[in-house]
Amino acid sequence: MPGEVIPPAALSPHSSTILIVEDDATIGHFLRELIEEETPYNTTVIADGHQALEKAPQIHPCLMLLGYRLPDLNGIELFDLLQEKRETSGVPAIVMSATLPVAELQRRGIHQLRRPTDIGSVIRMITHALATAEEQQLH
């Protein structure tokens, strides 16, 4: 696309992959298609928290898009466990759900996306989360 602006995170030597952890296959597929069509980022979709804990360190995501109501581990528990791993510590995250524990998310610096949502909101939140993380790294 002529004149396309590529965010710095997508050009960095680190991964330009967004990790999507979503147990609803339809939503996971929708998010994958949306992100890969509308942004310069790649995606990896994983259906549960335990599998994400195992695979995320090899993926080295630049952003994690986590469902809140996942089987076994919720999105916040998964975020906390991933923060303990060297490869995923400090990676920004967005937690998605119709109902969110706002105070818990704010305390951890996790961005939030209420469902249902529209395409524009998803893209804006991804851009905001990545820009905020880049700004924090500069300071």
N, C-alpha and C positions, 0 to 999 in steps of 0.2 A: 504494500500500500504506500503510495508516494507521500512523503511528509510525515510518515508514521513516527510517533514518539515512542522510543523504547525505554521503559523504566530502568534505572541503573541496576536494580536487582537482577534483571533478566540478562544483563551484559556482564555481570561479575563472574569471576572464575568459579564461584560456588554454583551450586545447583540452581536451575531456573524452574524447578519442579514444585508444584503445589500439591501437598498431600491432602487428599480428601478421605476422611474416615466417616463413612455413612452406611448404615445397615439397610437402608431402603435402596434397592438396586435402581429403581426408576429415578430417584433423586440423584443418586451418584452418577448415573449416566447423563442426566440433564446437566449437572454441574460440570462434568468433564467436557461435554460438547460446548457448553457456553464459554468456559474459560479458554479452551483451546481455539475456539473460533474468534473470540473477542479480545484476546490478550496474547502477548508473546510467550506466555508460560505453557509448560507441559504439565500434565497431571498424572497422578497415580491414585487410583481409587482402591481403598481397602474397606472391607465390610465390618470389621470388629476391632475393638481396642487391643486385644491380645496380639493379633496379627500385626497391628500397627506398631506396637511396642517392639516386635521382633524386626520388622522391615524398615521402619523409619530411619534408624541409624545408617543403613546402607543407601537410602534415598537422598539423605541430606537436603530436606525440603527447605525452600526459602520462606514458605508459609504453610500453616496447617489449618485446614477447614474441617472442623470437628462437629459431628452431630452431638447433641447433648444427651439424648436418651439412647445410648448404645447398649447392647446386651453386655452384661457382666461389669464393664467399666463405663461410667458416664464420661462425657467429654472433658469435664474438669479433672476427674481422677486421671484420665489419660494424659491430659496436659501436664499435670503435676509429675507423673512418672516419666514423661518424655523430657521434662526440664532437668531431671537427675542424670540424664545421659549426655555425655560430652558432645556428641554429634548433633543433638537436637536442643541443647540448652540455649535459651535466648531466641529461639525461632518464634516469630510472632504467630498468634493463633486467633481464629475467629470461631466462636461456638454458635451453632445454629439450632433453634428450636422455637416452638410456638410459645413455650413458657421457659423463662430463663431466670436463674438466680443472680440477678444483677449485681448485688453487693459482692458475691463471691467472685464474679468475673472481674469487676472493677478492682478488687483487692489484688488480683493476680495480673492485671494489665491485659486481660483478654478482651478482644473486640467481640461484639455481639451482633447477631443478625436474626431478627425475628422472622419466623415463618408464619404464614405464607409471605413470600417476597417476590419482587419483580426482578427482571434481568438487570436493569440499571442499578438497583440497590446492591446486588451481588458484586457487580464490577466496581462500583464506587467503594464498597467496603474493602475489597481486595486491594484496590489502589491506596486507600487510606491506611490500611494496616501495614502495607509494605513501605509506604512513604514515612510513616511514623517510626517504624523500626530503623530505617536508614537514617533518619534525623537523629535518633537516639544514639546510633553508632558514631555519628560525627561529633557528638558532645561528650 
